[in-house]
């Protein structure tokens, strides 16, 4: 069990420091490490946890569920500390010098350079998530309709999540 706690801490401390652009940005690496690397979860389990985390109000800390499913309460606590601790410390350190650095050219260039990195990580996360979620023509059709609606309207995303859930129930039933 101690080996799992150490491995969980190491994996999620690493993931927490590369989360530029939000939770979906780490999804490809999360999948690679949690599903393919350590086998802590299956891809459908990870997709389910991610979906529930996105649907729940507040920050998406579904990663704590990975720790809980792997090593119970100690695993959940290990993941929580590892996922929140390093970026909190980094933010504290950077926050102390942020205002002093803002006018410097290298600082502005770094900020501008991180924008496309964040966008690339978001796209990689979306594509990785889509590979697990789009499993047949029905799910591809539902995904395409939602994508089109997101691009063309201002409908609240929560309504689209609900509509996708209803479409999934109608298409696949309750299992």
C-alpha positions, -999 to 999 in steps of 0.1 A, spaced: 0 0 0 28 24 8 42 19 -27 8 29 -42 7 60 -20 42 71 -31 34 64 -67 1 83 -65 19 112 -49 46 113 -75 21 110 -104 -2 137 -92 25 161 -81 38 159 -116 4 163 -132 -4 193 -110 26 212 -122 17 208 -159 -20 218 -156 -17 249 -177 -51 255 -192 -73 236 -168 -82 200 -161 -87 189 -196 -51 199 -204 -38 170 -183 -62 144 -195 -39 128 -221 -11 125 -195 -36 114 -168 -48 87 -192 -13 76 -200 -2 73 -164 -34 62 -146 -48 38 -172 -19 27 -194 10 31 -170 -2 20 -136 -35 4 -145 -52 20 -115 -83 26 -136 -98 15 -170 -105 41 -197 -143 39 -191 -137 45 -154 -115 75 -161 -140 89 -186 -168 85 -161 -149 102 -133 -139 130 -155 -174 135 -167 -188 135 -132 -161 159 -121 -170 183 -150 -207 181 -142 -203 188 -105 -202 224 -93 -169 238 -81 -134 228 -91 -128 195 -107 -109 174 -82 -119 141 -97 -83 131 -94 -89 125 -57 -113 97 -68 -83 80 -85 -65 79 -52 -96 67 -33 -102 39 -58 -66 29 -57 -57 31 -20 -88 42 -1 -88 73 21 -50 74 24 -48 73 -14 -73 101 -17 -54 123 8 -21 115 -9 -35 126 -43 -52 157 -28 -19 169 -11 2 161 -42 -22 177 -66 -29 209 -47 4 214 -28 30 220 -55 10 246 -75 0 263 -43 36 266 -33 46 278 -67 18 304 -68 29 316 -34 65 320 -46 57 336 -80 30 358 -64 57 374 -42 77 386 -73 49 389 -99 44 427 -97 82 433 -99 86 413 -131 55 425 -151 72 452 -172 102 432 -182 103 420 -219 112 384 -211 83 382 -187 58 395 -213 73 371 -239 69 342 -215 33 350 -208 26 353 -246 44 320 -252 24 301 -226 -9 309 -244 -4 286 -274 10 260 -250 -22 261 -230 -43 259 -262 -23 229 -274 -27 211 -241 -65 218 -242 -68 204 -277 -47 173 -268 -70 167 -238 -102 171 -259 -88 146 -285 -78 121 -259 -111 123 -242 -129 120 -275 -111 87 -283 -126 71 -252 -160 87 -255 -167 85 -293 -171 47 -296 -196 44 -325 -217 63 -350 -243 73 -324 -218 88 -300 -200 105 -329 -233 120 -340 -242 132 -305 -207 148 -302 -209 164 -336 -243 179 -329 -231 193 -295 -199 207 -311 -220 224 -338 -244 239 -313 -215 252 -291 -200 269 -321 -232 284 -334 -252 294 -303 -249 308 -268 -268 279 -252 -256 272 -216 -232 243 -216 -251 227 -187 -282 224 -210 -260 206 -236 -247 182 -209 -283 174 -199 -293 170 -236 -263 147 -242 -273 126 -212 -309 124 -225 -297 115 -259 -274 88 -244 -303 73 -224 -325 73 -254 -298 57 -276 -284 32 -252 -309 28 -224 -301 27 -187 -274 1 -179 
